[in-house]
Amino acid sequence: MKLEEEIVEIKKKLKDHEERITKLEKFLPETKPERARKKISIKEFILQKNPKGDVQRALAIGYYLEKYEGFSSFNAKDLENGFRDTKEKIPQNVPDKIQMNVRNGHMMKVEEKKDGYKAYVLTNSGEKFVENDFKKE
């Protein structure tokens, strides 16, 4: 085989490969790689949000547990541990802080118990309240 014939054969194979790759690329989703986010600590989160008082602090801790720790629900013990992890003084009666958030419409009780205790989740308005740095929309 002559050099020219080999070059023609290589070009033909290259063109065939390019066509096959182009067809296959149509099946790949067009996504951009996500940037790796450094996980924020609960203490940093509380410092950023700067809640006023134990009721807002309990709400912020509940938000952190759901959004950053992946909790599907939380209980009073979880919030107490959150206060401990933030190195904040644990309030006298954490269930009272939860009930204040329930009355404010920022938390709600869920049917299933968590570790034998009543369990709660943030409401949509509770999430927005924390995201807006405790300011009403």
C-alpha positions in Angstrom: 0.0 0.0 0.0 1.3 3.4 -0.9 1.6 6.2 1.6 -1.1 8.2 -0.1 -3.5 5.3 0.1 -2.7 4.9 3.8 -3.4 8.6 4.4 -6.7 8.3 2.6 -7.6 5.2 4.7 -6.7 7.0 8.0 -8.7 10.0 7.1 -11.7 7.8 6.3 -11.4 6.0 9.7 -11.0 9.4 11.5 -14.1 10.8 9.8 -16.1 7.6 10.7 -15.0 7.9 14.3 -15.9 11.6 14.5 -19.4 10.8 13.1 -19.9 8.0 15.7 -18.7 10.2 18.6 -21.1 13.0 17.5 -24.0 10.6 17.4 -23.1 9.3 20.9 -22.7 12.8 22.4 -26.4 13.5 21.6 -27.3 10.9 24.3 -25.2 12.7 27.0 -27.0 15.2 29.3 -25.8 18.7 28.9 -24.7 19.4 32.5 -22.0 21.5 33.9 -20.0 20.0 36.7 -21.1 21.2 40.1 -18.6 23.1 42.1 -17.7 21.4 45.3 -19.1 23.4 48.2 -17.4 23.4 51.5 -19.7 22.4 54.3 -20.3 25.2 56.8 -20.3 24.3 60.5 -23.3 24.9 62.6 -21.5 27.5 64.6 -20.5 29.4 61.4 -24.1 29.2 60.2 -25.5 30.6 63.4 -22.9 33.4 63.3 -23.9 34.3 59.7 -27.6 34.3 60.4 -27.3 36.2 63.7 -30.6 35.1 65.2 -32.1 37.2 68.0 -33.1 35.1 71.0 -33.5 31.4 71.7 -36.7 31.0 69.6 -34.9 32.2 66.4 -31.8 30.3 67.4 -33.8 27.1 67.7 -35.4 27.8 64.3 -31.9 28.3 62.7 -30.6 25.1 64.3 -33.6 23.2 62.9 -32.9 24.7 59.5 -29.3 23.7 59.6 -30.2 20.2 60.6 -32.6 19.8 57.7 -30.5 21.6 55.0 -26.9 20.8 55.9 -27.2 17.6 58.0 -30.0 16.0 55.9 -32.4 15.4 58.8 -35.9 14.6 57.6 -37.2 15.8 61.0 -35.7 16.8 64.3 -36.7 16.6 68.0 -35.9 18.7 71.1 -32.8 16.6 71.9 -31.5 17.3 68.4 -32.0 21.0 69.0 -30.3 20.7 72.4 -27.3 19.1 70.7 -27.3 21.9 68.1 -27.2 24.5 70.9 -24.3 22.5 72.4 -22.5 22.3 69.1 -22.8 26.1 68.5 -21.4 26.6 72.1 -24.5 28.5 72.9 -26.2 28.2 76.3 -28.9 25.6 76.1 -32.3 27.3 76.9 -34.2 26.1 80.0 -37.1 24.6 78.0 -36.3 23.7 74.4 -39.8 22.3 73.8 -41.2 25.8 74.6 -39.0 27.3 71.9 -40.3 24.7 69.5 -43.9 25.5 70.4 -43.2 29.3 69.9 -42.0 28.4 66.4 -45.1 26.3 65.8 -47.3 29.2 66.9 -45.4 31.5 64.6 -46.0 29.1 61.7 -42.2 28.4 61.3 -42.3 24.7 62.4 -44.8 22.0 62.4 -45.2 18.6 64.2 -44.9 15.5 62.1 -46.8 12.2 62.8 -43.8 9.9 63.3 -41.7 10.2 66.4 -38.0 10.5 66.3 -36.1 8.4 68.9 -39.3 8.3 71.0 -39.8 12.1 71.0 -42.2 14.3 69.2 -40.6 15.3 65.8 -40.8 18.5 63.9 -39.9 20.0 60.5 -39.6 23.6 59.3 -42.5 25.0 57.3 -42.0 26.8 54.0 -42.4 30.1 55.7 -40.0 29.0 58.4 -37.4 28.2 55.8 -37.9 31.6 54.1 -37.7 33.4 57.4 -34.3 31.9 58.1 -33.1 32.5 54.5 -34.2 36.2 54.8 -32.1 36.5 58.0 -35.3 36.6 60.2 -37.0 39.4 58.3 -40.6 39.0 57.1 -40.9 39.0 53.3 
